[in-house]
Amino acid sequence: MEAAAVVVFDPTAAGGTAAARVSKVSELNAVEDFRAMLAQGRDSASEAVRQMQELVRELVSRSIGDQLYDKAVKCVQALRGGCASSGRAGAFNSFLRDLVTWWVLE
């Protein structure tokens, strides 16, 4: 009896790269996408912060009752950590103030 062949996916085969570049914070994988973009460098990090802020507003505004609030809170937590670790605490603080003001007026 022969042993079954094991096929292992190698993303570096045929010119591929081991890590794909992330260019969008998706709703499906928001925290992971955000962290990946932060790790890609300054320009990507600034865009990641902007996209995550936009996603939080969108989640809160689209939520029926508190349906999407848990996801929004996880995004805010990731945003806070990412901004703090990348020297963008001021951007986070401004966003949070604006979010509260927007929520109160909504």
C-alpha positions as CSV (number, residue, x, y, z in Angstrom):
1,M,0.0,0.0,0.0
2,E,1.4,3.4,-1.0
3,A,1.4,6.4,1.2
4,A,-0.9,9.2,0.1
5,A,0.9,12.2,-1.4
6,V,0.7,15.3,0.6
7,V,0.4,18.5,-1.3
8,V,1.4,21.7,0.5
9,F,0.5,25.1,-0.8
10,D,3.6,27.2,-1.2
11,P,2.6,30.9,-1.8
12,T,6.1,31.7,-2.8
13,A,6.1,29.2,-5.7
14,A,6.0,30.6,-9.2
15,G,6.9,34.1,-8.2
16,G,4.2,34.6,-5.5
17,T,4.9,36.3,-2.2
18,A,4.3,34.9,1.2
19,A,2.3,37.8,2.4
20,A,-0.2,39.6,0.3
21,R,-0.4,43.3,0.6
22,V,-3.7,44.5,2.2
23,S,-5.1,47.7,0.8
24,K,-8.6,47.8,2.4
25,V,-10.1,47.4,5.8
26,S,-12.9,45.0,5.0
27,E,-16.0,44.6,7.2
28,L,-15.5,40.9,7.3
29,N,-11.9,41.0,8.6
30,A,-11.7,44.5,9.9
31,V,-9.3,44.1,12.8
32,E,-6.9,41.7,10.9
33,D,-6.9,44.0,7.8
34,F,-6.3,47.0,10.0
35,R,-3.3,45.5,11.8
36,A,-1.9,44.2,8.5
37,M,-2.1,47.7,6.9
38,L,-0.5,49.2,10.0
39,A,2.4,46.8,9.6
40,Q,2.9,47.8,5.9
41,G,4.3,51.2,6.7
42,R,3.5,54.9,7.2
43,D,1.3,55.5,4.1
44,S,-0.6,52.3,4.5
45,A,-1.0,53.0,8.2
46,S,-2.5,56.4,7.6
47,E,-5.0,54.9,5.1
48,A,-5.8,52.1,7.6
49,V,-6.7,54.6,10.3
50,R,-8.9,56.5,7.9
51,Q,-10.7,53.4,6.7
52,M,-11.2,52.0,10.2
53,Q,-12.7,55.3,11.3
54,E,-15.1,55.2,8.3
55,L,-16.0,51.6,9.0
56,V,-16.9,52.3,12.6
57,R,-19.2,55.2,11.6
58,E,-20.8,52.9,9.0
59,L,-21.3,50.1,11.4
60,V,-22.9,52.3,14.0
61,S,-25.2,54.1,11.5
62,R,-26.3,50.8,9.8
63,S,-26.9,48.9,13.0
64,I,-30.5,47.9,13.7
65,G,-30.7,48.4,17.4
66,D,-27.4,47.2,18.8
67,Q,-26.9,44.5,16.2
68,L,-23.5,45.8,15.0
69,Y,-22.2,47.5,18.1
70,D,-20.0,44.6,19.3
71,K,-18.2,44.7,15.9
72,A,-17.9,48.5,16.1
73,V,-16.5,48.3,19.6
74,K,-13.9,45.7,18.5
75,C,-12.9,48.0,15.7
76,V,-12.6,51.0,18.1
77,Q,-10.4,48.9,20.4
78,A,-8.2,47.9,17.5
79,L,-8.1,51.5,16.3
80,R,-7.1,52.8,19.7
81,G,-4.3,50.2,20.1
82,G,-3.0,50.9,16.6
83,C,-3.1,54.6,16.9
84,A,-1.4,54.5,20.3
85,S,1.4,52.2,19.1
86,S,2.0,54.1,15.9
87,G,2.1,57.6,17.4
88,R,-1.4,58.6,16.2
89,A,-3.1,59.0,19.6
90,G,-4.3,62.5,18.6
91,A,-6.0,61.1,15.6
92,F,-7.8,58.6,17.7
93,N,-8.9,61.2,20.3
94,S,-10.2,63.5,17.6
95,F,-12.1,60.6,16.0
96,L,-13.7,59.6,19.3
97,R,-14.8,63.1,20.1
98,D,-16.3,63.5,16.6
99,L,-18.0,60.1,16.9
100,V,-19.6,61.0,20.2
101,T,-20.8,64.4,18.8
102,W,-22.1,62.7,15.6
103,W,-23.9,60.1,17.7
104,V,-25.6,62.6,20.0
105,L,-26.8,64.7,17.0
106,E,-28.0,61.5,15.1
